[in-house]
Every structure is written in C-alpha cells, then in structure tokens.
Amino acid sequence: MAMQTKAWMTTFLCKVFLSFFKRLVLGGISQTNRHLLILDGHGSHVTLEAIEQVMDFGLDMITLPSHTSHDL
C-alpha cells in the first residue's frame, strides 16, 4: 500500500488503489467476471493509464462529475 502526505489522490496512488482493489475482490476479477467501480471524476481517476489498467483487469468504471459525489 502507498500513502500520500496530503489528503488528495494522485495518479500514482490511483494505480496502486486499482491493483489493491483487484486483489481485494473475492472470486477475482476477469473479463468473464466483471465488476463495476464507481469513482468521482477527479483528474487522477480518468488518466489513460488508469483507464487501460481498469480495462485490462475486467472492471467497468463509471465516473461521476468532479466534486459532486458528496451531494449524491
């Protein structure tokens, strides 16, 4: 696991989180056993690297508009 001295997400931490999330899901994640991950639309979540990683894992990702998920 990784830590950030500040309170916000970074691109690096997003990649680490996605790898951790994949290991955490019981039954595993694959192209035939897909899972939905709902994130806010923060810039660190919608990088090309993160999207490619999510697609390789077999995750489906929905991003909500930035800074609005607390209102939902």
Distance bins in CASP14 RR format, pairs under 12 A and 6 or more apart:
PFRMAT RR
TARGET T0000
AUTHOR 0000-0000-0000
RMODE 2
METHOD distances of the structure
MODEL  1
1 13 0 0 0 0 1 0 0 0 0 0 0
1 16 1 0 0 1 0 0 0 0 0 0 0
1 17 0 0 0 0 1 0 0 0 0 0 0
1 19 0 0 0 0 1 0 0 0 0 0 0
1 20 1 0 0 1 0 0 0 0 0 0 0
1 21 0 0 0 0 0 1 0 0 0 0 0
1 23 0 0 0 0 0 1 0 0 0 0 0
1 24 0 0 0 0 0 1 0 0 0 0 0
2 9 0 0 0 0 0 1 0 0 0 0 0
2 10 0 0 0 0 1 0 0 0 0 0 0
2 11 0 0 0 0 0 1 0 0 0 0 0
2 12 1 0 0 1 0 0 0 0 0 0 0
2 13 1 0 1 0 0 0 0 0 0 0 0
2 14 0 0 0 0 0 1 0 0 0 0 0
2 15 0 0 0 0 1 0 0 0 0 0 0
2 16 1 0 1 0 0 0 0 0 0 0 0
2 17 0 0 0 0 1 0 0 0 0 0 0
2 18 0 0 0 0 0 1 0 0 0 0 0
2 19 0 0 0 0 0 1 0 0 0 0 0
2 20 0 0 0 0 1 0 0 0 0 0 0
3 9 0 0 0 0 0 1 0 0 0 0 0
3 10 0 0 0 0 0 1 0 0 0 0 0
3 12 0 0 0 0 0 1 0 0 0 0 0
3 13 0 0 0 0 1 0 0 0 0 0 0
3 16 0 0 0 0 1 0 0 0 0 0 0
3 17 0 0 0 0 0 1 0 0 0 0 0
4 10 1 0 0 1 0 0 0 0 0 0 0
4 11 0 0 0 0 0 1 0 0 0 0 0
4 12 0 0 0 0 1 0 0 0 0 0 0
4 13 1 0 1 0 0 0 0 0 0 0 0
4 14 0 0 0 0 0 1 0 0 0 0 0
4 16 0 0 0 0 0 1 0 0 0 0 0
4 17 0 0 0 0 0 1 0 0 0 0 0
4 44 0 0 0 0 0 1 0 0 0 0 0
5 13 0 0 0 0 0 1 0 0 0 0 0
6 13 0 0 0 0 0 1 0 0 0 0 0
7 13 0 0 0 0 0 1 0 0 0 0 0
8 14 0 0 0 0 0 1 0 0 0 0 0
8 40 0 0 0 0 0 1 0 0 0 0 0
8 42 1 0 0 1 0 0 0 0 0 0 0
8 43 0 0 0 0 0 1 0 0 0 0 0
8 44 1 0 0 1 0 0 0 0 0 0 0
8 45 0 0 0 0 0 1 0 0 0 0 0
8 66 0 0 0 0 0 1 0 0 0 0 0
8 67 0 0 0 0 0 1 0 0 0 0 0
9 15 0 0 0 0 0 1 0 0 0 0 0
9 16 0 0 0 0 0 1 0 0 0 0 0
9 17 1 0 0 1 0 0 0 0 0 0 0
9 18 0 0 0 0 0 1 0 0 0 0 0
9 39 0 0 0 0 1 0 0 0 0 0 0
9 40 0 0 0 0 1 0 0 0 0 0 0
9 41 0 0 0 0 0 1 0 0 0 0 0
9 42 1 0 1 0 0 0 0 0 0 0 0
9 43 0 0 0 0 1 0 0 0 0 0 0
9 44 1 0 1 0 0 0 0 0 0 0 0
9 45 1 0 0 1 0 0 0 0 0 0 0
9 46 0 0 0 0 0 1 0 0 0 0 0
9 47 0 0 0 0 0 1 0 0 0 0 0
9 50 0 0 0 0 0 1 0 0 0 0 0
9 66 0 0 0 0 0 1 0 0 0 0 0
10 16 0 0 0 0 1 0 0 0 0 0 0
10 17 0 0 0 0 0 1 0 0 0 0 0
10 42 0 0 0 0 1 0 0 0 0 0 0
10 43 0 0 0 0 1 0 0 0 0 0 0
10 44 1 0 1 0 0 0 0 0 0 0 0
10 45 0 0 0 0 0 1 0 0 0 0 0
10 47 0 0 0 0 0 1 0 0 0 0 0
10 49 0 0 0 0 0 1 0 0 0 0 0
10 50 0 0 0 0 0 1 0 0 0 0 0
11 17 0 0 0 0 0 1 0 0 0 0 0
11 18 0 0 0 0 0 1 0 0 0 0 0
11 42 0 0 0 0 0 1 0 0 0 0 0
11 43 0 0 0 0 1 0 0 0 0 0 0
11 44 1 0 1 0 0 0 0 0 0 0 0
11 45 0 0 0 0 1 0 0 0 0 0 0
11 46 0 0 0 0 1 0 0 0 0 0 0
11 47 1 0 1 0 0 0 0 0 0 0 0
11 48 0 0 0 0 0 1 0 0 0 0 0
11 49 1 0 0 1 0 0 0 0 0 0 0
11 50 1 0 0 1 0 0 0 0 0 0 0
11 51 0 0 0 0 0 1 0 0 0 0 0
11 53 0 0 0 0 0 1 0 0 0 0 0
12 18 0 0 0 0 0 1 0 0 0 0 0
12 19 0 0 0 0 0 1 0 0 0 0 0
12 44 0 0 0 0 1 0 0 0 0 0 0
12 47 0 0 0 0 0 1 0 0 0 0 0
12 49 0 0 0 0 1 0 0 0 0 0 0
12 50 0 0 0 0 0 1 0 0 0 0 0
13 19 0 0 0 0 0 1 0 0 0 0 0
13 20 0 0 0 0 0 1 0 0 0 0 0
13 42 0 0 0 0 0 1 0 0 0 0 0
13 44 1 0 0 1 0 0 0 0 0 0 0
13 45 0 0 0 0 0 1 0 0 0 0 0
13 47 0 0 0 0 0 1 0 0 0 0 0
13 50 0 0 0 0 0 1 0 0 0 0 0
14 20 0 0 0 0 0 1 0 0 0 0 0
14 21 0 0 0 0 0 1 0 0 0 0 0
14 37 0 0 0 0 0 1 0 0 0 0 0
14 39 0 0 0 0 1 0 0 0 0 0 0
14 40 0 0 0 0 0 1 0 0 0 0 0
14 41 0 0 0 0 0 1 0 0 0 0 0
14 42 0 0 0 0 1 0 0 0 0 0 0
14 43 0 0 0 0 1 0 0 0 0 0 0
14 44 1 0 1 0 0 0 0 0 0 0 0
14 45 1 0 1 0 0 0 0 0 0 0 0
14 46 0 0 0 0 1 0 0 0 0 0 0
14 47 1 0 0 1 0 0 0 0 0 0 0
14 48 0 0 0 0 0 1 0 0 0 0 0
14 49 0 0 0 0 1 0 0 0 0 0 0
14 50 1 0 1 0 0 0 0 0 0 0 0
14 51 0 0 0 0 0 1 0 0 0 0 0
14 53 0 0 0 0 1 0 0 0 0 0 0
14 54 0 0 0 0 1 0 0 0 0 0 0
14 61 0 0 0 0 0 1 0 0 0 0 0
14 63 0 0 0 0 0 1 0 0 0 0 0
15 21 0 0 0 0 0 1 0 0 0 0 0
15 22 0 0 0 0 0 1 0 0 0 0 0
15 44 0 0 0 0 1 0 0 0 0 0 0
15 45 0 0 0 0 0 1 0 0 0 0 0
15 47 0 0 0 0 1 0 0 0 0 0 0
15 48 0 0 0 0 0 1 0 0 0 0 0
15 49 1 0 0 1 0 0 0 0 0 0 0
15 50 1 0 0 1 0 0 0 0 0 0 0
15 51 0 0 0 0 0 1 0 0 0 0 0
15 52 0 0 0 0 0 1 0 0 0 0 0
15 53 1 0 0 1 0 0 0 0 0 0 0
15 54 0 0 0 0 0 1 0 0 0 0 0
15 56 0 0 0 0 0 1 0 0 0 0 0
15 57 0 0 0 0 0 1 0 0 0 0 0
16 22 0 0 0 0 0 1 0 0 0 0 0
16 23 0 0 0 0 0 1 0 0 0 0 0
16 44 0 0 0 0 0 1 0 0 0 0 0
16 49 0 0 0 0 0 1 0 0 0 0 0
16 50 0 0 0 0 0 1 0 0 0 0 0
16 53 0 0 0 0 0 1 0 0 0 0 0
17 23 0 0 0 0 0 1 0 0 0 0 0
17 24 0 0 0 0 1 0 0 0 0 0 0
17 37 0 0 0 0 1 0 0 0 0 0 0
17 39 0 0 0 0 1 0 0 0 0 0 0
17 42 0 0 0 0 0 1 0 0 0 0 0
17 44 0 0 0 0 1 0 0 0 0 0 0
17 45 0 0 0 0 1 0 0 0 0 0 0
17 50 0 0 0 0 1 0 0 0 0 0 0
17 53 0 0 0 0 0 1 0 0 0 0 0
17 54 0 0 0 0 0 1 0 0 0 0 0
17 57 0 0 0 0 0 1 0 0 0 0 0
17 59 0 0 0 0 0 1 0 0 0 0 0
18 24 0 0 0 0 0 1 0 0 0 0 0
18 25 0 0 0 0 0 1 0 0 0 0 0
18 29 0 0 0 0 0 1 0 0 0 0 0
18 35 0 0 0 0 0 1 0 0 0 0 0
18 37 0 0 0 0 1 0 0 0 0 0 0
18 39 0 0 0 0 1 0 0 0 0 0 0
18 44 0 0 0 0 0 1 0 0 0 0 0
18 45 0 0 0 0 1 0 0 0 0 0 0
18 47 0 0 0 0 0 1 0 0 0 0 0
18 49 0 0 0 0 1 0 0 0 0 0 0
18 50 1 0 0 1 0 0 0 0 0 0 0
18 51 0 0 0 0 0 1 0 0 0 0 0
18 52 0 0 0 0 0 1 0 0 0 0 0
18 53 1 0 1 0 0 0 0 0 0 0 0
18 54 1 0 0 1 0 0 0 0 0 0 0
18 55 0 0 0 0 0 1 0 0 0 0 0
18 56 0 0 0 0 1 0 0 0 0 0 0
18 57 1 0 0 1 0 0 0 0 0 0 0
18 58 0 0 0 0 0 1 0 0 0 0 0
18 59 1 0 0 1 0 0 0 0 0 0 0
18 61 0 0 0 0 1 0 0 0 0 0 0
19 25 0 0 0 0 0 1 0 0 0 0 0
19 29 0 0 0 0 0 1 0 0 0 0 0
19 49 0 0 0 0 0 1 0 0 0 0 0
19 50 0 0 0 0 0 1 0 0 0 0 0
19 53 1 0 0 1 0 0 0 0 0 0 0
19 54 0 0 0 0 0 1 0 0 0 0 0
19 56 0 0 0 0 0 1 0 0 0 0 0
19 57 0 0 0 0 1 0 0 0 0 0 0
19 59 0 0 0 0 0 1 0 0 0 0 0
20 53 0 0 0 0 0 1 0 0 0 0 0
20 57 0 0 0 0 0 1 0 0 0 0 0
21 28 0 0 0 0 0 1 0 0 0 0 0
21 29 0 0 0 0 1 0 0 0 0 0 0
21 35 0 0 0 0 1 0 0 0 0 0 0
21 36 0 0 0 0 0 1 0 0 0 0 0
21 37 1 0 0 1 0 0 0 0 0 0 0
21 38 0 0 0 0 0 1 0 0 0 0 0
21 39 0 0 0 0 0 1 0 0 0 0 0
21 50 0 0 0 0 0 1 0 0 0 0 0
21 53 0 0 0 0 0 1 0 0 0 0 0
21 54 0 0 0 0 1 0 0 0 0 0 0
21 57 0 0 0 0 1 0 0 0 0 0 0
21 58 0 0 0 0 0 1 0 0 0 0 0
21 59 1 0 0 1 0 0 0 0 0 0 0
21 61 0 0 0 0 0 1 0 0 0 0 0
22 28 1 0 0 1 0 0 0 0 0 0 0
22 29 1 0 1 0 0 0 0 0 0 0 0
22 30 0 0 0 0 1 0 0 0 0 0 0
22 33 0 0 0 0 0 1 0 0 0 0 0
22 34 0 0 0 0 0 1 0 0 0 0 0
22 35 0 0 0 0 1 0 0 0 0 0 0
22 37 0 0 0 0 1 0 0 0 0 0 0
22 53 0 0 0 0 1 0 0 0 0 0 0
22 54 0 0 0 0 1 0 0 0 0 0 0
22 56 0 0 0 0 1 0 0 0 0 0 0
22 57 1 0 1 0 0 0 0 0 0 0 0
22 58 0 0 0 0 1 0 0 0 0 0 0
22 59 1 0 0 1 0 0 0 0 0 0 0
23 29 0 0 0 0 1 0 0 0 0 0 0
23 57 0 0 0 0 0 1 0 0 0 0 0
24 35 0 0 0 0 0 1 0 0 0 0 0
24 37 0 0 0 0 0 1 0 0 0 0 0
24 57 0 0 0 0 0 1 0 0 0 0 0
25 33 0 0 0 0 1 0 0 0 0 0 0
25 34 0 0 0 0 0 1 0 0 0 0 0
25 35 1 0 0 1 0 0 0 0 0 0 0
25 36 0 0 0 0 0 1 0 0 0 0 0
25 37 0 0 0 0 1 0 0 0 0 0 0
25 57 0 0 0 0 1 0 0 0 0 0 0
25 58 0 0 0 0 0 1 0 0 0 0 0
25 59 0 0 0 0 1 0 0 0 0 0 0
26 33 0 0 0 0 0 1 0 0 0 0 0
26 35 0 0 0 0 0 1 0 0 0 0 0
27 33 1 0 0 1 0 0 0 0 0 0 0
27 34 0 0 0 0 0 1 0 0 0 0 0
27 35 0 0 0 0 1 0 0 0 0 0 0
28 34 0 0 0 0 0 1 0 0 0 0 0
28 35 0 0 0 0 1 0 0 0 0 0 0
28 57 0 0 0 0 1 0 0 0 0 0 0
28 58 0 0 0 0 1 0 0 0 0 0 0
28 59 0 0 0 0 0 1 0 0 0 0 0
29 35 1 0 1 0 0 0 0 0 0 0 0
29 36 0 0 0 0 0 1 0 0 0 0 0
29 37 0 0 0 0 1 0 0 0 0 0 0
29 53 0 0 0 0 0 1 0 0 0 0 0
29 54 0 0 0 0 1 0 0 0 0 0 0
29 55 0 0 0 0 0 1 0 0 0 0 0
29 56 0 0 0 0 0 1 0 0 0 0 0
29 57 1 0 1 0 0 0 0 0 0 0 0
29 58 1 0 1 0 0 0 0 0 0 0 0
29 59 1 0 0 1 0 0 0 0 0 0 0
29 60 0 0 0 0 0 1 0 0 0 0 0
29 61 0 0 0 0 0 1 0 0 0 0 0
30 56 0 0 0 0 0 1 0 0 0 0 0
30 57 0 0 0 0 1 0 0 0 0 0 0
30 58 1 0 0 1 0 0 0 0 0 0 0
30 59 0 0 0 0 1 0 0 0 0 0 0
31 55 0 0 0 0 1 0 0 0 0 0 0
31 56 0 0 0 0 1 0 0 0 0 0 0
31 57 0 0 0 0 1 0 0 0 0 0 0
31 58 1 0 1 0 0 0 0 0 0 0 0
31 59 0 0 0 0 0 1 0 0 0 0 0
31 60 0 0 0 0 0 1 0 0 0 0 0
32 58 0 0 0 0 1 0 0 0 0 0 0
33 57 0 0 0 0 0 1 0 0 0 0 0
33 58 0 0 0 0 1 0 0 0 0 0 0
33 59 0 0 0 0 0 1 0 0 0 0 0
33 60 0 0 0 0 0 1 0 0 0 0 0
34 54 0 0 0 0 0 1 0 0 0 0 0
34 55 0 0 0 0 0 1 0 0 0 0 0
34 57 0 0 0 0 1 0 0 0 0 0 0
34 58 1 0 1 0 0 0 0 0 0 0 0
34 59 1 0 0 1 0 0 0 0 0 0 0
34 60 1 0 1 0 0 0 0 0 0 0 0
34 61 0 0 0 0 0 1 0 0 0 0 0
35 54 0 0 0 0 0 1 0 0 0 0 0
35 57 0 0 0 0 1 0 0 0 0 0 0
35 58 1 0 0 1 0 0 0 0 0 0 0
35 59 1 0 1 0 0 0 0 0 0 0 0
35 60 1 0 0 1 0 0 0 0 0 0 0
35 61 0 0 0 0 1 0 0 0 0 0 0
35 62 0 0 0 0 0 1 0 0 0 0 0
36 54 0 0 0 0 0 1 0 0 0 0 0
36 58 0 0 0 0 0 1 0 0 0 0 0
36 59 1 0 0 1 0 0 0 0 0 0 0
36 60 1 0 1 0 0 0 0 0 0 0 0
36 61 1 0 0 1 0 0 0 0 0 0 0
36 62 1 0 0 1 0 0 0 0 0 0 0
36 63 0 0 0 0 0 1 0 0 0 0 0
37 45 0 0 0 0 1 0 0 0 0 0 0
37 50 0 0 0 0 0 1 0 0 0 0 0
37 51 0 0 0 0 0 1 0 0 0 0 0
37 53 0 0 0 0 0 1 0 0 0 0 0
37 54 1 0 0 1 0 0 0 0 0 0 0
37 55 0 0 0 0 0 1 0 0 0 0 0
37 57 0 0 0 0 1 0 0 0 0 0 0
37 58 0 0 0 0 1 0 0 0 0 0 0
37 59 1 0 1 0 0 0 0 0 0 0 0
37 60 1 0 0 1 0 0 0 0 0 0 0
37 61 1 0 1 0 0 0 0 0 0 0 0
37 62 1 0 0 1 0 0 0 0 0 0 0
37 63 0 0 0 0 1 0 0 0 0 0 0
37 64 0 0 0 0 0 1 0 0 0 0 0
38 45 0 0 0 0 0 1 0 0 0 0 0
38 54 0 0 0 0 0 1 0 0 0 0 0
38 59 0 0 0 0 0 1 0 0 0 0 0
38 60 0 0 0 0 1 0 0 0 0 0 0
38 61 1 0 0 1 0 0 0 0 0 0 0
38 62 1 0 1 0 0 0 0 0 0 0 0
38 63 1 0 0 1 0 0 0 0 0 0 0
38 64 1 0 0 1 0 0 0 0 0 0 0
38 69 0 0 0 0 1 0 0 0 0 0 0
38 72 0 0 0 0 1 0 0 0 0 0 0
39 45 1 0 1 0 0 0 0 0 0 0 0
39 46 0 0 0 0 1 0 0 0 0 0 0
39 47 0 0 0 0 0 1 0 0 0 0 0
39 50 0 0 0 0 1 0 0 0 0 0 0
39 51 0 0 0 0 0 1 0 0 0 0 0
39 54 0 0 0 0 1 0 0 0 0 0 0
39 59 0 0 0 0 0 1 0 0 0 0 0
39 60 0 0 0 0 0 1 0 0 0 0 0
39 61 1 0 0 1 0 0 0 0 0 0 0
39 62 1 0 0 1 0 0 0 0 0 0 0
39 63 1 0 1 0 0 0 0 0 0 0 0
39 64 1 0 0 1 0 0 0 0 0 0 0
39 65 0 0 0 0 0 1 0 0 0 0 0
39 66 0 0 0 0 0 1 0 0 0 0 0
39 69 0 0 0 0 1 0 0 0 0 0 0
40 46 0 0 0 0 1 0 0 0 0 0 0
40 61 0 0 0 0 0 1 0 0 0 0 0
40 62 0 0 0 0 0 1 0 0 0 0 0
40 63 1 0 0 1 0 0 0 0 0 0 0
40 64 1 0 1 0 0 0 0 0 0 0 0
40 65 1 0 0 1 0 0 0 0 0 0 0
40 66 1 0 1 0 0 0 0 0 0 0 0
40 67 1 0 0 1 0 0 0 0 0 0 0
40 68 1 0 0 1 0 0 0 0 0 0 0
40 69 1 0 1 0 0 0 0 0 0 0 0
40 70 0 0 0 0 1 0 0 0 0 0 0
40 71 0 0 0 0 0 1 0 0 0 0 0
40 72 0 0 0 0 1 0 0 0 0 0 0
41 47 0 0 0 0 0 1 0 0 0 0 0
41 50 0 0 0 0 0 1 0 0 0 0 0
41 51 0 0 0 0 0 1 0 0 0 0 0
41 61 0 0 0 0 1 0 0 0 0 0 0
41 62 0 0 0 0 1 0 0 0 0 0 0
41 63 1 0 1 0 0 0 0 0 0 0 0
41 64 1 0 0 1 0 0 0 0 0 0 0
41 65 1 0 0 1 0 0 0 0 0 0 0
41 66 1 0 1 0 0 0 0 0 0 0 0
41 67 0 0 0 0 1 0 0 0 0 0 0
41 68 0 0 0 0 1 0 0 0 0 0 0
41 69 0 0 0 0 1 0 0 0 0 0 0
42 50 0 0 0 0 0 1 0 0 0 0 0
42 63 0 0 0 0 1 0 0 0 0 0 0
42 64 0 0 0 0 1 0 0 0 0 0 0
42 65 0 0 0 0 0 1 0 0 0 0 0
42 66 1 0 1 0 0 0 0 0 0 0 0
42 67 0 0 0 0 1 0 0 0 0 0 0
42 68 0 0 0 0 0 1 0 0 0 0 0
42 69 0 0 0 0 1 0 0 0 0 0 0
43 49 0 0 0 0 0 1 0 0 0 0 0
43 50 0 0 0 0 1 0 0 0 0 0 0
43 51 0 0 0 0 0 1 0 0 0 0 0
43 63 0 0 0 0 1 0 0 0 0 0 0
43 65 0 0 0 0 0 1 0 0 0 0 0
43 66 1 0 0 1 0 0 0 0 0 0 0
43 67 0 0 0 0 0 1 0 0 0 0 0
44 50 1 0 0 1 0 0 0 0 0 0 0
44 51 0 0 0 0 0 1 0 0 0 0 0
44 63 0 0 0 0 0 1 0 0 0 0 0
44 66 0 0 0 0 0 1 0 0 0 0 0
45 51 0 0 0 0 1 0 0 0 0 0 0
45 53 0 0 0 0 0 1 0 0 0 0 0
45 54 0 0 0 0 1 0 0 0 0 0 0
45 61 1 0 0 1 0 0 0 0 0 0 0
45 62 0 0 0 0 0 1 0 0 0 0 0
45 63 1 0 0 1 0 0 0 0 0 0 0
45 64 0 0 0 0 1 0 0 0 0 0 0
45 65 0 0 0 0 0 1 0 0 0 0 0
45 66 0 0 0 0 1 0 0 0 0 0 0
45 69 0 0 0 0 0 1 0 0 0 0 0
46 52 0 0 0 0 0 1 0 0 0 0 0
46 54 0 0 0 0 0 1 0 0 0 0 0
46 61 0 0 0 0 1 0 0 0 0 0 0
46 62 0 0 0 0 0 1 0 0 0 0 0
46 63 1 0 1 0 0 0 0 0 0 0 0
46 64 0 0 0 0 0 1 0 0 0 0 0
46 65 0 0 0 0 0 1 0 0 0 0 0
46 66 0 0 0 0 1 0 0 0 0 0 0
47 53 0 0 0 0 1 0 0 0 0 0 0
47 54 0 0 0 0 0 1 0 0 0 0 0
47 61 0 0 0 0 0 1 0 0 0 0 0
47 63 0 0 0 0 0 1 0 0 0 0 0
48 54 0 0 0 0 0 1 0 0 0 0 0
48 55 0 0 0 0 0 1 0 0 0 0 0
49 55 0 0 0 0 0 1 0 0 0 0 0
49 56 0 0 0 0 0 1 0 0 0 0 0
50 56 0 0 0 0 0 1 0 0 0 0 0
50 57 0 0 0 0 0 1 0 0 0 0 0
50 59 0 0 0 0 0 1 0 0 0 0 0
50 61 0 0 0 0 1 0 0 0 0 0 0
50 63 0 0 0 0 1 0 0 0 0 0 0
51 57 0 0 0 0 0 1 0 0 0 0 0
51 58 0 0 0 0 0 1 0 0 0 0 0
51 59 0 0 0 0 0 1 0 0 0 0 0
51 60 0 0 0 0 0 1 0 0 0 0 0
51 61 1 0 0 1 0 0 0 0 0 0 0
51 63 0 0 0 0 1 0 0 0 0 0 0
52 58 0 0 0 0 0 1 0 0 0 0 0
52 59 0 0 0 0 0 1 0 0 0 0 0
52 61 0 0 0 0 0 1 0 0 0 0 0
53 59 0 0 0 0 1 0 0 0 0 0 0
53 61 0 0 0 0 1 0 0 0 0 0 0
54 60 1 0 0 1 0 0 0 0 0 0 0
54 61 1 0 1 0 0 0 0 0 0 0 0
54 62 0 0 0 0 0 1 0 0 0 0 0
54 63 0 0 0 0 0 1 0 0 0 0 0
55 61 0 0 0 0 1 0 0 0 0 0 0
62 69 0 0 0 0 0 1 0 0 0 0 0
62 72 0 0 0 0 0 1 0 0 0 0 0
63 69 0 0 0 0 1 0 0 0 0 0 0
64 70 0 0 0 0 0 1 0 0 0 0 0
64 71 0 0 0 0 1 0 0 0 0 0 0
64 72 1 0 0 1 0 0 0 0 0 0 0
65 71 0 0 0 0 1 0 0 0 0 0 0
65 72 0 0 0 0 1 0 0 0 0 0 0
END
